Amino acid sequence: MTWFAPLDFRSHLTWIRLGIAFVWLLFGLLFKALDAVPRHRQIVARVVGADRAGIILWLVALSEIGLGAWMLVGRFLPACMAAQTLLIVAMNTLELRRARDLLLSPIAMVCANLVFLSLGWYVALAP
């Protein structure tokens, strides 16, 4: 058994999978770990408190980077999508309840995440 699921660049499923991986890696590494979008730190601080925001943001960043890597590997995608769904639902719920005023567009965020998850599940459940 190989570590990576094959990448067939003629298949739309491969491109969707790579796109989803890219989004996780972008948000985890650039936006959170490298603090390119300080608003993410503010949102986390609102949810867990300023004293814990740094470590929690790093844990979220590592989780997002891990999900991106998992999508790249392409193994056990239904489990990967279940983890993504749980993380996005938890983050969105906390953000909407505790930091709604810091969100650029709460409705657009939820809609974009529904599309994102739908595409991921489409790839994960494809025959």
ABEGO torsion letter per residue (X at the ends): XBABBBBBAABAAAAAAAAAAAAAAAAAAAAAAAGABAAAAAAAAAAAEAAAAAAAAAAAAAAAAAAAAAAAAGBGAAAAAAAAAAAAAAAAAAAAAAAAAABABAAAAAAAAAAAAAAAAAAAABX
